[in-house]
Amino acid sequence: MARESKSDVLVLGAGVVGVATAYWLARAGKAVTVIDRLPGPGLDTSFANGGQVAVSHAEPWAGPRAPLKVLSWLMKGDSPLLFRPRLDPRQWWWLAQWLIECWPARNRRNTVEMLRLALHSQARLAEIRAREGLEYHGTRRGILNFYRDRSEFEAACAVNQVLEQNGIGREILDEAGVVEREPALADISGGLAGGLVTLGDESGDAHVFTRALAERATALGVEFRYGQEVVGLESDAGARRVTSVRVKDLASGRYSAATAGDYVVALAAYSPALLQPLGIWLNLYPAKGYSLTVQVEDPVAAPAMPITDERHKLVYARFGDRLRCAGTAELVGFDRDLDARRVDMVKRIARATFPRAGDYDRAQAWAGLRPATPSNLPYVGRTRLENLWLNTGHGTLGWTLAPGNGKLVADAIAEVREFLARV
Ligand SMILES: Cc1cc2nc3c(=O)[nH]c(=O)nc-3n(C[C@H](O)[C@H](O)[C@H](O)COP(=O)(O)OP(=O)(O)OC[C@H]3O[C@@H](n4cnc5c(N)ncnc54)[C@H](O)[C@@H]3O)c2cc1C
């Protein structure tokens, strides 16, 4: 097996999380190589997501009201959640831990922690934008969550207090206020209980951002190696350090070993399988979601603001003349097929909400696997192997958290190496 030149840091995975990590590492002066099996950056889960950079979605799925809600959803064919039980202990382990995370105290703690990460990340995104001048169809006019059910709306207003205590401004709107803020919702007025606008929230095309940031990282000296599949991580005899990564070149079928001082795993839902042989168990399971991208035909009838439909758990974001609609969660393992019934369900709801926005029959459908943890909190930081770092498990909020968590990991690596160089 060929052995290749050594970088300071090898980042595994060129999604939005891996690319952001590589970017910050390069800015800290590190020699960085990024490896991904796909032919470019941001082509997997970061490709066609909901586009929301959303502190307002900090509250995890696992909450006190969630188990009953999930039970009611399981009875319906068109619910946002689909669960196919499998003979897979990981799926059951995930579900058991998810139930524990629904406990009110856990939910509160997780919400606050997510809020802090999301706020930190929004600030880092602003810093990147100011320095690099990236264009990614970004909007910064807040996100509007609208509610069709009064009880859901009232419960959300209560969560508002937690957000306010953490310095997040929200506006509460009645039905008229919702339509005034986003006139494209006029077609469903009469069926709205109210809405909340989270003022600092943003949106943007995560794939366009990832590609642009990868270009800037390349200019800073980062080497991107695409079409290379990571097939294993090797450690020393005492499993104290990673010594190399086994890589398969997908074009030639040849294997090689890549080495570095530090290794960052940013492989999303595929992280656990590669870490398990090192004795690292991550409770991370794929939560499949769908999106539709519609060519906008009537700009006034398509929302200009990023929007969340809380009943259907669907998000909308406008990228110029395209409207993205995304949502649903399916615990169906690594199956990423486009299930026509689920695509039709999303199409039907989107069409009923914004009937004149575009031709939904010509929309581009996509499915991705969110790397979901039961608490929704990602794995960020060092493992018990002293040069192995994690930046994975960002679930529903990877686009929101990537700029900040990339910086957290890059700073931590730089600090540890500086400290060790001094002692
Ligand atoms: C329908 C949907 C809607 C969403 N909406 C939003 C939203 O509105 N806002 C938000 O913040 N988040 C949203 N998300 C979540 C967000 O998209 C993810 O959390 C984020 O993309 C994860 O980024 P990542 O870099 O960890 O993973 P990825 O983008 O999947 O990157 C991981 C990379 O690892 C590579 N890889 C995996 N295994 C190997 C291997 N063995 N060898 C080499 N390379 C490998 C893959 O090719 C991939 O490029 C949504 C997700 C979905 C599915």
The ligand as an SDF file (V2000), in Angstrom:
LIG
                    3D

 53 58  0  0  0  0  0  0  0  0999 V2000
  -34.0730   17.4130    4.0330 C   0  0  0  0  0  0  0  0  0  0  0  0
  -33.0310   18.0960    4.8710 C   0  0  0  0  0  0  0  0  0  0  0  0
  -33.2090   19.4250    5.2230 C   0  0  0  0  0  0  0  0  0  0  0  0
  -32.2700   20.0620    6.0260 C   0  0  0  0  0  0  0  0  0  0  0  0
  -32.4330   21.3980    6.3100 N   0  0  0  0  0  0  0  0  0  0  0  0
  -31.4900   22.0470    7.0380 C   0  0  0  0  0  0  0  0  0  0  0  0
  -31.6390   23.4400    7.3160 C   0  0  0  0  0  0  0  0  0  0  0  0
  -32.5780   24.1040    6.8640 O   0  0  0  0  0  0  0  0  0  0  0  0
  -30.6990   24.0390    8.1040 N   0  0  0  0  0  0  0  0  0  0  0  0
  -29.6420   23.3460    8.6330 C   0  0  0  0  0  0  0  0  0  0  0  0
  -28.8490   23.9190    9.3580 O   0  0  0  0  0  0  0  0  0  0  0  0
  -29.4690   22.0290    8.3540 N   0  0  0  0  0  0  0  0  0  0  0  0
  -30.3640   21.3690    7.5870 C   0  0  0  0  0  0  0  0  0  0  0  0
  -30.2170   20.0370    7.3160 N   0  0  0  0  0  0  0  0  0  0  0  0
  -29.0960   19.3140    7.9300 C   0  0  0  0  0  0  0  0  0  0  0  0
  -27.7970   19.5400    7.1870 C   0  0  0  0  0  0  0  0  0  0  0  0
  -27.9960   19.4070    5.8010 O   0  0  0  0  0  0  0  0  0  0  0  0
  -26.7610   18.5270    7.6740 C   0  0  0  0  0  0  0  0  0  0  0  0
  -26.6810   18.5300    9.0780 O   0  0  0  0  0  0  0  0  0  0  0  0
  -25.3880   18.8810    7.1080 C   0  0  0  0  0  0  0  0  0  0  0  0
  -25.4250   18.9200    5.7040 O   0  0  0  0  0  0  0  0  0  0  0  0
  -24.3590   17.8660    7.5690 C   0  0  0  0  0  0  0  0  0  0  0  0
  -23.1310   18.2780    7.0410 O   0  0  0  0  0  0  0  0  0  0  0  0
  -21.8920   17.3140    7.0950 P   0  0  0  0  0  0  0  0  0  0  0  0
  -20.7500   18.0210    6.4820 O   0  0  0  0  0  0  0  0  0  0  0  0
  -21.7490   16.7610    8.4700 O   0  0  0  0  0  0  0  0  0  0  0  0
  -22.3540   16.0730    6.2030 O   0  0  0  0  0  0  0  0  0  0  0  0
  -22.2310   15.8510    4.6210 P   0  0  0  0  0  0  0  0  0  0  0  0
  -22.5580   17.0640    3.8680 O   0  0  0  0  0  0  0  0  0  0  0  0
  -22.9950   14.6110    4.3280 O   0  0  0  0  0  0  0  0  0  0  0  0
  -20.6890   15.5880    4.4460 O   0  0  0  0  0  0  0  0  0  0  0  0
  -20.0780   14.3650    4.8030 C   0  0  0  0  0  0  0  0  0  0  0  0
  -19.1320   14.0120    3.6950 C   0  0  0  0  0  0  0  0  0  0  0  0
  -18.4720   12.7990    4.0350 O   0  0  0  0  0  0  0  0  0  0  0  0
  -18.2820   12.0650    2.8580 C   0  0  0  0  0  0  0  0  0  0  0  0
  -18.0920   10.6530    3.2070 N   0  0  0  0  0  0  0  0  0  0  0  0
  -18.9050    9.8540    3.9290 C   0  0  0  0  0  0  0  0  0  0  0  0
  -18.3350    8.6420    4.0870 N   0  0  0  0  0  0  0  0  0  0  0  0
  -17.1390    8.6870    3.4440 C   0  0  0  0  0  0  0  0  0  0  0  0
  -16.0760    7.7580    3.2720 C   0  0  0  0  0  0  0  0  0  0  0  0
  -16.1160    6.5260    3.7890 N   0  0  0  0  0  0  0  0  0  0  0  0
  -15.0000    8.1550    2.5730 N   0  0  0  0  0  0  0  0  0  0  0  0
  -14.8980    9.4090    2.0560 C   0  0  0  0  0  0  0  0  0  0  0  0
  -15.8760   10.3240    2.1890 N   0  0  0  0  0  0  0  0  0  0  0  0
  -16.9900    9.9710    2.8830 C   0  0  0  0  0  0  0  0  0  0  0  0
  -19.5420   12.3110    2.0470 C   0  0  0  0  0  0  0  0  0  0  0  0
  -19.3050   12.0840    0.6700 O   0  0  0  0  0  0  0  0  0  0  0  0
  -19.8480   13.7500    2.3730 C   0  0  0  0  0  0  0  0  0  0  0  0
  -19.3600   14.6400    1.3890 O   0  0  0  0  0  0  0  0  0  0  0  0
  -31.1230   19.3660    6.5080 C   0  0  0  0  0  0  0  0  0  0  0  0
  -30.9320   18.0330    6.1220 C   0  0  0  0  0  0  0  0  0  0  0  0
  -31.8600   17.4050    5.3040 C   0  0  0  0  0  0  0  0  0  0  0  0
  -31.6310   15.9810    4.8980 C   0  0  0  0  0  0  0  0  0  0  0  0
  1  2  1  0
  2  3  1  0
  2 52  2  0
  3  4  2  0
  4  5  1  0
  4 50  1  0
  5  6  2  0
  6  7  1  0
  6 13  1  0
  7  8  2  0
  7  9  1  0
  9 10  1  0
 10 11  2  0
 10 12  1  0
 12 13  2  0
 13 14  1  0
 14 15  1  0
 14 50  1  0
 15 16  1  0
 16 17  1  0
 16 18  1  0
 18 19  1  0
 18 20  1  0
 20 21  1  0
 20 22  1  0
 22 23  1  0
 23 24  1  0
 24 25  2  0
 24 26  1  0
 24 27  1  0
 27 28  1  0
 28 29  2  0
 28 30  1  0
 28 31  1  0
 31 32  1  0
 32 33  1  0
 33 34  1  0
 33 48  1  0
 34 35  1  0
 35 36  1  0
 35 46  1  0
 36 37  1  0
 36 45  1  0
 37 38  2  0
 38 39  1  0
 39 40  1  0
 39 45  2  0
 40 41  1  0
 40 42  2  0
 42 43  1  0
 43 44  2  0
 44 45  1  0
 46 47  1  0
 46 48  1  0
 48 49  1  0
 50 51  2  0
 51 52  1  0
 52 53  1  0
M  END
$$$$
